[in-house]
Amino acid sequence: MAKKSWIARNERKKQTVEKYAELRLKLKAEKDYVGLSMLPRDASPTRVINRCQVTGRRRAFLRRFRLSRITFRELASAGMLPGVTKSSW
């Protein structure tokens, strides 16, 4: 489980990205790079980290399921993910 402060920090970053999204698009359209550099760092969408919805883990993240590989395996083995089956050949 990730530290709650890291998860909270990521949520703050998401809110900041949403807050400045329109302004960033406007500045990019005008090619005002000085204005873009004046915005907060966390206004950039690349600063937001993909985290597992269950544990908050940031590494080995599966975008399709929004889970880490560990959580994905546990839930898939328990049959909690619809449409996911264990392969065998």
Wavefront OBJ file of the C-alpha trace (Angstrom):
o trace
v 0.000 0.000 0.000
v 1.351 3.410 -0.978
v 1.665 6.151 1.600
v -1.508 8.173 1.916
v 0.455 11.388 1.476
v 1.668 10.252 -1.972
v -1.845 9.347 -3.032
v -3.152 12.689 -1.744
v -0.377 14.563 -3.559
v -1.335 12.848 -6.810
v -4.982 13.831 -6.288
v -3.931 17.460 -5.784
v -1.970 17.271 -9.032
v -5.060 15.976 -10.856
v -7.106 18.887 -9.549
v -4.429 21.370 -10.602
v -4.310 19.883 -14.103
v -8.101 20.238 -14.419
v -7.976 23.800 -13.117
v -5.416 24.985 -15.673
v -6.448 22.791 -18.647
v -8.295 25.504 -20.593
v -5.627 28.119 -19.940
v -2.891 25.719 -21.072
v -4.749 25.018 -24.328
v -5.189 28.738 -24.946
v -1.525 29.504 -24.282
v -0.382 26.619 -26.469
v -2.622 27.797 -29.337
v -1.075 31.271 -29.063
v 2.399 29.724 -28.762
v 2.952 31.762 -25.608
v 5.676 29.633 -24.051
v 6.627 32.312 -21.538
v 3.049 32.270 -20.256
v 3.132 28.479 -20.091
v 6.314 28.582 -18.045
v 4.622 30.924 -15.572
v 1.998 28.299 -14.718
v 2.597 25.966 -11.769
v 4.628 22.849 -12.522
v 1.805 20.590 -11.424
v -0.474 22.109 -14.092
v 1.192 19.851 -16.651
v -0.655 16.561 -17.243
v 2.621 14.648 -17.408
v 3.131 15.260 -13.689
v 0.130 13.070 -12.790
v 1.123 9.498 -11.996
v -0.997 6.470 -12.873
v -1.688 4.620 -9.638
v -3.500 1.406 -8.765
v -7.081 2.086 -7.638
v -6.835 -0.465 -4.826
v -3.314 -0.148 -3.419
v -1.972 3.103 -4.841
v 1.080 1.341 -6.300
v 2.630 3.259 -9.206
v 4.869 0.623 -10.752
v 3.632 -2.201 -12.997
v 0.370 -0.360 -13.688
v -2.087 -1.889 -16.184
v -3.996 0.954 -17.834
v -6.852 -1.159 -19.131
v -7.830 -2.239 -15.627
v -6.343 0.685 -13.661
v -4.693 -1.845 -11.323
v -1.167 -2.918 -10.494
v -0.005 -6.326 -11.700
v -0.186 -7.756 -8.177
v -3.728 -6.595 -7.504
v -4.772 -7.648 -11.003
v -3.512 -11.176 -10.443
v -5.231 -11.472 -7.064
v -8.574 -10.230 -8.382
v -8.376 -12.284 -11.586
v -7.588 -15.465 -9.653
v -10.544 -14.802 -7.367
v -12.814 -14.296 -10.405
v -13.564 -10.684 -9.510
v -12.685 -9.265 -12.959
v -15.364 -10.001 -15.558
v -14.071 -11.351 -18.852
v -10.636 -12.251 -17.515
v -9.700 -15.914 -17.565
v -6.480 -17.696 -16.807
v -4.903 -18.860 -20.012
v -3.713 -22.394 -20.583
v -2.224 -24.030 -23.645
l 1 2 3 4 5 6 7 8 9 10 11 12 13 14 15 16 17 18 19 20 21 22 23 24 25 26 27 28 29 30 31 32 33 34 35 36 37 38 39 40 41 42 43 44 45 46 47 48 49 50 51 52 53 54 55 56 57 58 59 60 61 62 63 64 65 66 67 68 69 70 71 72 73 74 75 76 77 78 79 80 81 82 83 84 85 86 87 88 89
